[in-house]
Amino acid sequence: MDRLEFVRLIGPVFEHSPWVAARTEGQRPFPSREALHAALVATVEKSTDEEKVCLIRAHPDLIGDEELTSASKREQASAGLQDATADEAKQFREYNRQYRERFGFPFVICARLNKKEAIARAFPVRLRNTREQEIEIALQEISKIAELRLKDLVE
């Protein structure tokens, strides 16, 4: 595939951030899906602090009001977030508000590797972290999300 096709196909692996695929494309070919994922993550690691925060900000709130990508809808559904009660949804929205207010970006967790209850328990724990810790944790979670999305694409 050509450069544009690569970015079109791989770009959505990182939520609203096709720049990761675009910057990684020149390293092709990749011997495996794992090698492609490692190269994509290395691209993120080499990006500026501002770009990293922009990548985090590209993610939606959990049980938020914004329009979700189809991948995000499936991921949030796999965690059972679409089945939240009114009280649970209210609590998630309050956690989202507190988290954004404290850190300046949305709470990111790999929903496919968690369930609604575990995510709800993670919010108050992570709210005690520093901004630097949360940037690192969010990027680790984004790496997990990207790995699963890439696996869906390639398998």
C-alpha positions, -999 to 999 in steps of 0.1 A, spaced: 0 0 0 11 36 -5 17 61 22 -18 76 21 -34 41 23 -11 32 53 -21 64 72 -58 59 63 -57 23 76 -34 26 106 -41 62 116 -73 54 136 -54 30 158 -45 62 178 -77 81 185 -80 111 161 -42 111 158 -32 100 123 1 118 127 15 88 146 10 65 116 22 92 92 55 96 112 59 59 114 51 50 78 87 56 65 100 27 86 80 1 65 80 -28 60 74 -42 94 82 -79 100 52 -83 123 22 -66 139 42 -65 171 70 -47 153 45 -22 138 30 -15 173 65 -10 188 74 14 160 41 34 165 47 35 203 83 47 197 69 75 175 47 86 204 76 84 229 98 106 206 70 132 202 70 165 221 54 168 255 27 190 238 20 164 212 17 137 239 -9 158 257 -27 164 224 -28 127 219 -43 122 253 -68 150 247 -80 133 215 -97 106 236 -133 109 248 -146 109 283 -159 77 296 -197 79 295 -193 114 281 -216 134 259 -193 138 229 -197 118 197 -176 86 199 -157 69 171 -170 34 163 -139 19 180 -145 39 212 -182 29 212 -173 -8 210 -145 -4 236 -168 14 261 -195 -12 255 -171 -40 262 -165 -26 296 -202 -24 303 -203 14 303 -234 16 281 -253 -3 309 -245 23 335 -273 32 357 -283 69 360 -264 72 393 -233 55 378 -234 77 348 -237 108 371 -207 95 391 -186 90 360 -194 125 347 -184 139 381 -151 119 380 -145 131 344 -151 167 355 -127 164 385 -101 146 364 -101 171 336 -101 200 361 -70 185 378 -50 173 348 -63 192 318 -71 161 297 -95 132 299 -91 101 320 -78 74 296 -80 37 304 -81 7 281 -118 -1 285 -114 -35 267 -91 -47 295 -114 -34 323 -150 -35 334 -172 -6 346 -166 -13 383 -128 -15 380 -128 18 360 -150 35 386 -125 23 413 -95 36 393 -107 72 391 -102 82 428 -69 64 429 -56 81 398 -69 115 409 -42 114 437 -14 112 411 7 140 398 1 154 363 34 138 351 23 104 365 -10 107 348 6 116 314 27 85 317 -2 63 327 -25 77 300 2 70 273 6 34 286 -32 29 284 -32 44 249 -5 19 239 -27 -9 251 -57 5 232 -36 9 200 -23 -27 204 -58 -41 205 -70 -20 177 -40 -30 156 -47 -66 164 -83 -62 152 -71 -47 119 -44 -73 112 -62 -105 123 
